[in-house]
Amino acid sequence: MPVDRASYRGWEGTARPSPRSVLAIAGTMISRRMKLKLVRYLTSASVFGAIMFSAGWFLLTTMFDDNFRALLSTNPGADQLLIANRMVFGRLLFIALVITAVVGAPMIAEDRRAKALRLYFSRPITHLEYVLGKFLAVAAFAVVVLVVPLIAMYVLELGLSDKDGLAAERLPTLLASFGPALLACGVLTMLVLGISSLSARTNHASIGFFAVFGITGMVSQILAGVFRNPTWQAISPWSSLRRVTAQMLPMPELKASRMFQLPVDSTWDVGTAWLSLAVWTGLGLGALFWSMRKVEVVA
Amino acid sequence: MIATFERVAKWYGHVVGLVDAHVEVGTGVTGLLGPNGAGKSTFLKLLTGQLRPSMGTVRIFEKNPFTTPSILRRIGFLPEPEAFYESQTGRQFVTYLTRLHGFSAGEARRRADDVIERVGLAEAARRPIRTYSKGMRQRIKLAQAMAHDPEVLVLDEPLTGMDPVGRRQTIDVIRELGENGATVIVSSHILHEVEAMTEQLILLYEGRVRAWGTRSEIRSVLDDVPHRIRVGTPRPRELARLLVDSEHLVAVRMDGNSLVIETRNPEAFYDHLPAVVLDEGIPIESVEAEDVGIEAIFEYLVA
């Protein structure tokens, strides 16, 4: 099959990105993915799971006496929302990984397979609008999994507490929690779209996405063990994401069991983890840019 | 002129897509004819800005479609390959693609309903596309191309897979669009389909524009080439003896149980044949024009 390497309509299109087109693409993709049972289960599991867990935590820490609360944290006045966020976030991150794979892997792959790109680009839209629409659709699911539970937990703590001024007191914690959540959404979405754009088969894109995380995770752990240097973990986007988000959500010291602590190795350099995330995001973006310019056409 | 190709060439690596194409397209219906691999799809992709020419310039409404995506608001495109999200209904499919032309969701739905009715798919509009027949798929593709009322419609093999009724309806829609002032460019490799829609033709072969103009203009070029007619009969030798003196004939040869006749005036031959065979009682099993197909015409053009 001859490949037209350079001449498919590229980024030089003169039409300005139109929010209407971007939202039309994103909205349609979201409604199509919502028809998948797995997607509905995962989003429900993340939101309701977080609510159930935090409800239990806040009941323990808020409604029972100070002695019991003191058992769990060094400071009875500790930011319980931050503690709950930290404990839930790692699980949510894993659900976000799965849901971005399920939702994102077919995003561009199925268009390539169905030759739908010809239909898209016979419309007055640029590649940028197309990619933005797809990005928003995947990111929306990641946001629902990562951000909505944090908001629900904030509301829940306010509802279960009779403390005056708690809303204002906890708001900075809530807003600070958005940072790592949105960072994770951006990195995961860009990576999955980049991989999706490289294949015309949804299965290959899904496997590729998990392979990136699985293989780099194993290799990074082996290298970190062999060289006795935990910074090798930066090879893995998953380890880097967990390292960076752990740093962005600082955990107050707990007296209670280590089960409440996130099992993140915090001994390695967070700057390297940031660099790793930047490289992986750049690779996703590069794959998208490259594959959108290199579209097969039949002579 | 609505669209012009000036010395346009397109290569895919070492493979030739289109060479030295110089064509002007005005309003009305224009048929783009050529066998598979002739360069029709390349021509249409260049016209709709999906490809950049390797050489030359393509203009539509005086603008370069490749670098001016906004011009695509005035163009409707029906691609040849299937390009669907199978789980979408026909209505959702047309609405979605119409929204990409900048219409609000409500306006896009209204237009989708109108155009789906126009192509005769109203009853199936709320069914998933995966349940559609080949002909219905072609019609829903036509609907999405027409929904935003484009001034130029580019249709790549629109009649493929349609039943005779659907074919008739679609041809009527295309003709009506042309009569109402739209520019419609229809590609096909079947001559009689295009003949039913238009007089205006562009003939492509092996990536080259062999001829363009009205049908009569192109036919006049081909008038020097004799038409070939095959007559099936159990007595070909006798029939040949009777026909050989006919002034319309250029050549006669036997091929098994049939006679292959070359004539410059096929109508006169068809008038003459019944009288001859009835007088002599020669049974005729079949009469078949061998070179009315597009392939034969292109053979002549290439020769």
Interface residues (C-beta under 8 A of the other chain):
Chain A: P2 V3 D4 R5 S7 Y8 R9 E12 G13 T14 A15 S18 R20 S21 A24 I25 T28 R32 K35 E110 A114 K115 A116 R118 L119 Y120 F121 S122 R123 P124 I125 T126 V297 V298 A299
Chain B: Y12 G13 V15 V16 G17 G37 G39 S41 T42 K45 T48 G49 Q50 L51 R52 S54 F66 T67 T68 P69 S70 I71 L72 R73 I75 F77 P79 P81 E82 A83 F84 Y85 S87 Q88 Q92 Y96 L97 R99 L100 H101 G102 S104 A105 Q144 V154
